[in-house]
Amino acid sequence: MNRERAQSLLGVTHNVTPQQLKKLYYKKALKCHPDKQGNTEEFLELKEAYEFLSNHTDPILPLLFDSSIHFVLSALDPQILLSLYTLLLDYKDMIPESVFVSIQKHIPPIIILEPTLNDLLQQHVYIYTHNGRKYSIPLWHHELIYDEFTVLCKPNVEMDEDNNVYLDVHADIRDIFLNGLFVEQISHQVEVSKLNIVPYQMYTTPSTIPKIQEDVYSAKECALFILRIHLV
C-alpha cells in the first residue's frame, strides 16, 4: 500500500484531517462490509488504506493549509465568499471544517435549512426568529440574503436552478403494461402511452414547486418533475 493508492481508495486529498479521514473510511466501509453482504476483499483493502494514512499523516500540512486559506479568504468580497461557501457545502465530506469556520468569520451568519420533498410540494414557509423579529422563509428558494443573515436551503432531492426536480425511476416493462407506472414519491401516475420501449428515457410532468420569481412568495409559476425512467 502506498499513499497514492490509499488516497484513491478513500477518495481523500492531501489536506484531510484525521476526523475527516475516519468519517470517509466509515462511510465507504459500510457499503462493502461483509456483515452487509459486501465485498470482503474490498473491505480489507479499505481498512489497510485507512490504517496507512492514519499512520502517515503529516501534522504540518493541515496547519499550513489553514494559514493559507485564512490569508486568501480575508482578501475576497463577502458575496464571493458566500458563493464559495455554498459551492463547498456540496463537498462537505472532503473539505476541512476549518475552511468553513474561516469563511464564516468573513460573512454574515448563515442559516442552513434542509427541506424535504414534501415541504417543497406543499410550498411550506419556515418561520425563523432573529433578534426578536420573525422572518417567513419560503423553502423553495435556494438562497435568501437578509441584512443580518443569509439563508441557504439544501433540499434532500436533486434540483436544478429552475427548481425542476429529478427522480430516477426503475421499472419492469411487463409490469408497466400490466399495471401501469405509479411514482409513489410524487403520487403521480405516468401516462404509459407516452413512454417508448427503450432502456432509458426522460418523462416530464408539472409539479407544485414554485419557480424562483421576483416576488419570493409567488407560486403563480411552478417547475417540473423530470423522471429518468430506466426500463428492464
FENSULTA-V380539 format. One record per backbone hydrogen bond with DSSP energy under -1.0 kcal/mol. NH is the residue of the N-H (numbers start at 1). CO is the residue of the C=O. E is the energy in kcal/mol with one decimal. If there is no record, write none. Layout:
nh->NH co->CO e->E
nh->NH co->CO e->E
This chain:
nh->6 co->2 e->-2.6
nh->7 co->3 e->-2.8
nh->8 co->4 e->-1.9
nh->9 co->5 e->-2.3
nh->10 co->6 e->-1.9
nh->11 co->7 e->-1.4
nh->12 co->7 e->-1.8
nh->16 co->13 e->-1.0
nh->21 co->17 e->-2.7
nh->22 co->18 e->-2.2
nh->23 co->19 e->-2.1
nh->24 co->20 e->-2.6
nh->25 co->21 e->-2.3
nh->26 co->22 e->-2.5
nh->27 co->23 e->-2.1
nh->28 co->24 e->-2.2
nh->29 co->25 e->-3.0
nh->30 co->26 e->-2.0
nh->36 co->33 e->-1.9
nh->37 co->34 e->-1.8
nh->38 co->33 e->-1.8
nh->43 co->39 e->-2.4
nh->44 co->40 e->-2.4
nh->45 co->41 e->-1.9
nh->46 co->42 e->-2.3
nh->47 co->43 e->-2.2
nh->48 co->44 e->-2.2
nh->49 co->45 e->-2.3
nh->50 co->46 e->-2.6
nh->51 co->47 e->-2.4
nh->52 co->48 e->-2.3
nh->53 co->49 e->-2.4
nh->54 co->50 e->-2.3
nh->55 co->51 e->-1.5
nh->64 co->60 e->-2.3
nh->65 co->61 e->-2.8
nh->66 co->62 e->-2.6
nh->67 co->63 e->-2.1
nh->68 co->64 e->-2.2
nh->69 co->65 e->-2.5
nh->70 co->66 e->-2.2
nh->71 co->67 e->-1.7
nh->72 co->68 e->-2.3
nh->73 co->69 e->-2.8
nh->74 co->70 e->-1.7
nh->75 co->72 e->-1.3
nh->76 co->73 e->-1.5
nh->81 co->77 e->-2.3
nh->82 co->78 e->-2.2
nh->83 co->79 e->-1.9
nh->84 co->80 e->-2.4
nh->85 co->81 e->-2.8
nh->86 co->82 e->-2.4
nh->87 co->83 e->-2.1
nh->88 co->84 e->-2.6
nh->89 co->85 e->-1.5
nh->90 co->87 e->-1.2
nh->91 co->88 e->-2.0
nh->92 co->89 e->-1.3
nh->94 co->91 e->-2.0
nh->99 co->96 e->-1.7
nh->101 co->97 e->-2.1
nh->102 co->98 e->-2.3
nh->103 co->99 e->-2.3
nh->104 co->100 e->-2.5
nh->106 co->103 e->-2.0
nh->111 co->150 e->-3.3
nh->113 co->152 e->-2.9
nh->120 co->116 e->-1.7
nh->121 co->117 e->-2.6
nh->122 co->118 e->-2.5
nh->123 co->120 e->-1.1
nh->124 co->119 e->-2.8
nh->126 co->137 e->-3.2
nh->128 co->135 e->-3.0
nh->130 co->133 e->-3.0
nh->133 co->130 e->-1.8
nh->135 co->128 e->-3.0
nh->137 co->126 e->-3.4
nh->139 co->124 e->-2.0
nh->141 co->138 e->-1.5
nh->144 co->151 e->-2.4
nh->146 co->149 e->-2.6
nh->150 co->109 e->-2.6
nh->151 co->144 e->-3.2
nh->152 co->111 e->-2.9
nh->153 co->142 e->-2.2
nh->154 co->113 e->-3.4
nh->156 co->115 e->-1.5
nh->160 co->164 e->-1.6
nh->163 co->160 e->-2.0
nh->165 co->224 e->-2.4
nh->166 co->158 e->-2.6
nh->167 co->226 e->-2.0
nh->169 co->228 e->-2.6
nh->171 co->230 e->-2.5
nh->176 co->172 e->-2.2
nh->177 co->173 e->-1.9
nh->178 co->174 e->-1.1
nh->179 co->175 e->-3.2
nh->180 co->176 e->-2.6
nh->183 co->188 e->-3.3
nh->188 co->183 e->-1.9
nh->190 co->181 e->-2.9
nh->192 co->190 e->-1.1
nh->194 co->191 e->-1.9
nh->195 co->192 e->-1.9
nh->198 co->196 e->-2.0
nh->201 co->229 e->-1.8
nh->203 co->227 e->-2.4
nh->205 co->225 e->-1.9
nh->207 co->223 e->-2.3
nh->211 co->221 e->-2.8
nh->218 co->215 e->-2.0
nh->223 co->209 e->-3.1
nh->225 co->205 e->-3.4
nh->226 co->165 e->-3.4
nh->227 co->203 e->-3.4
nh->228 co->167 e->-3.4
nh->229 co->201 e->-2.5
nh->230 co->169 e->-3.5
nh->231 co->199 e->-2.5
nh->232 co->171 e->-2.0
